[in-house]
Amino acid sequence: MFETIKYEVKDRIAAITFSRPNVRNAFNWKMIEELFVVFRKIKKSDDIRVVILTGEGTCFCAGADLNWMKDVMTRSYEENFKESLQLAELFYLIYSLPKPVVGKVNGPAIGGGTGFVSVCDIAVASTKAKFSFSEVRIGLVPSDISPFMIRKCGEGRIREYFMTGRRLNAEDALRIGLVNKVVEEEQLDTETQTIVNELLEGSPNALLVCKDLLEKVPLQTFDKVREFTAETLANLRKSKDAQEGMKAFLEKRKPDWS
């Protein structure tokens, strides 16, 4: 049982829901702890193929809880560093999870809430969704989410919004690459399920390696990356999933993934 989130696994799909609708699903220290628990569990599970992340009610996540913000104002540098590092580690845990994470953005995602969108592999947003990096307007910066936002949207696109604190609507988010698709509210569940079904068609091992490739290729120098990608492909070709997938393709049948 969790206090701040809902967690359900069905048909190899894990659904995680921010569940503090009375405060627009704003996160606090308890929510961060509970998210660590479920994502670490998912990481180790062979029975889960895809993760859906969403919010309860009409909001995805309104960012940091105001009471938590009041508390951190009085804490020492060391305490603030520890808490900030924990949040950064949570974002990286979701980003690097060896299974696809689909964001179902059902409403506003503000500040750190937008950070949770940025670490999803694919995000579908309702037309009612809004996004904001308003930290500069209270003397802060979107520091913990910046590595993921810059990588996902590019420095040139995100610099304007980081520095102005201006809000984005769903179409703005689509234009800068923060979300992959925008649909009407009543189509959100169907569109998300369509993407999940497509992901389930792929090899679990290939999806794991694909995420690793996407993370590591940009970090390679151009003279070394050829060896890295060739080694990745050679290893995959000898894997159980690839052998089954290629055999199924030649036999014109659906693969039976391990």
N, C-alpha and C positions, 0 to 999 in steps of 0.2 A: 504494500500500500504506500502511496506517495501523497504528500500534502499539496504540492504545487504543480504537479504534472499528472497526466493520465498516460498509461502505457498499456498497449494491447498488441498481441501477436496473433495473426490469423492468416492461414494459407501462405506462410513463410514471409509475410509482410509485417513489419513492426510499425505501429502508429504511435507517435509521441505527440502529445498535445499540451501546450502551455495552458495551465488550468488555474489562473487567478483572475477570472473575468471581472471581479469587483474592482481590481486596479488595472484593468486593461492588459492583463497578462504580463505586467512588469516583472522583471526578474529580481530576486534578492539572493542572499547567500544560500538559503535553503534550496532554492530552485537550481542553483549552480551545482550544489552537492548532488541533488537527485538526478540531474542530467548526466553528471559524471557516472553515476551508478548504472543508468540504463545504457549509455553509449559504450561503456566498458563491457557490459554484459553482451551487447549486440556484437561487438568486435570479436568476442571469443566464440560466438554461437555459429555452428554450422547449419542451423535450422532456419536462419533468417537470411533472406536474399536481398530485400529492399527495405528502406526506411522512409516513412512519410513524417514530415515535421510540420505542425500547424498550430493554430491557436483556438482556444474555446471562445465561442460567442462571435462578436463582430470585429475583434481586434486580433492581429497576429501576435505582436509583442510591442509594448510601449516603451521598451528600454529599461533602464535601471529604476527600481522602486524608490520613490521619494524619501521614505523613511530610512532606507539603506543609505541614500545619499547624505542625509543629515548625520547619520552615524559615522560615515567615513570622513566627514569634515573634522571630526574631533580626534581621529586616530593618528598615530605616529607615521612617519615615513616608512618604517619597516613594515608596519601592519598594512599600509596602503600598497606597498610593493608586493607583499605576499598575496593580497586579494586580487590585485591587477594581474599578477602572473597566473593565478588560478583561472581567471576568466580567459586569458590568452591561451592557456593550455586547453581549456574546454573547446574554444573555437578550432584549435588545431586538431583536437581529437575528432571532431565532427568532419572537418575538412579532409583528413587523412584516413577516415574510416574505410576499411577494405570492402565496403558495400555501397551501392549508390544511395544517396540521400536526396529525396525529392521534397522541396519546399512547397507547401500548399498555402499560399499567402492570402488569407481570407479577409484581411483588413489592414489597418495601419501597422507599419513596422518602423519604429522610431529609434534613433541612436543605436544602442546595442542590439535592438530588435532587427535592424537592418543588417547588423553583423551576422545574425543567425541566417538570414537570407543569403548572404554572400558566401557562406561556407557550404551551402547546399550545392549538389552537382547540377541539378536542374530545378528551376523555380517557376511555378505557375501562379500568376497573380490575378485576383479578382479586379474588376474595373474600379472597385471601391478602395483598393489598397493605396496607401500613401507611404512615402519614405522620407526620412530626414536625417541629416547629420548636423544636429543643432548645437553640438558641444561648444563651438567657439562662442556662442552667445551667452554661455555661463562660465566662460573662462577656461574651458577644457578643450581637448581635441579627441577625435575618434581613434585613439592610439591603438588599442588592442585589435580593432577590426581592420586597420589600415593595410596590413600585408595582404589580406584576402580581397579587400575592395580594389586595391591598386592592381593586383594580378587579374582579377575578374573583369574590371571595367577599363583599366588603363589609367595611367597618371593624368594624361591630358583631359580625360572626361571627368574624372572624379575630383580633380583639384578645385574646380569651380564650386562644387557642392560642399566640399570639406571647408572651404574658406568663407563661403557666404552663409552657410547654414540653411540655405533655401530648401523648401520642400519639393519633392518630386511626386508627380502622380504616376499611375501605373504605366502610362505610355512613355513617360520620361524614363522610367526604370527599364522598360523594354529597349528604348533607343540606346541607352548607355551599356546595355548588356547585363544589368543586374538580375533581371528575370528573363526567362526564355519565351514566355507566352502570356498574353493577357486575355481573359475571357470574362463573360458576364458571370455574376455571382452564382446563378443557378446552374452554370456549366462547369463550375470549379471541380466538383467531385468527379464528374465524368472525364474531364480532361486529365486530371491527375491520375485516375485509374488507367487511362489509355497509355500514359507514359510508363506507369509501373508495369503494365502488361508487356510493353516493348522491352523494358529492362529484363524482365523475367525470361525473355526469349534468348538472352545472351548467356554465355558460359560464365558461371560464378568466378572461376579462376581468371578468365580473360578480363572481366570487369575489374577485379582486384588489380591486375597488372596494368590495366588501362589507367586507373587512377594514379598508380605509382609513376607511370610514364608521364602523365600530365603534370605531376608535381616536379619530377626530376629533370625532364628534358630542358626546360628553360634555365636550369642551373648549370647545365653543361656548356663548356666552351665548344665552339663550332668544330674545332679540329678533333675533339674527343667524342662528340655526340654520335658519330657514325658507328663507332665500335660499341657504344652503349646500346643503341637501338638494334644493331645486328645481333648482339648477344641476347637481348630480350626476346627477339623473334625466334632465334635458334632454340632457346630454352623452351619457349612456348610450343613450338612445333613437336617437341618430344613429350609434351605433357599429356596426361590422360584425357583432359577435356578437349584439347586440340585434335588428338587422334580420333576421338569420338565425333567431334564436330565435322572434320574433313571427311570421315567415313560416311556419316549421315548425309552430307551434301552430295557425295558421289552416288549414294544409294537412293537419293531423292526421298528422304524421310526426315522427321524431326529428331534432333539429337537427344539422347538420354543423359543429361548431365549428372555427374556424380554428386 
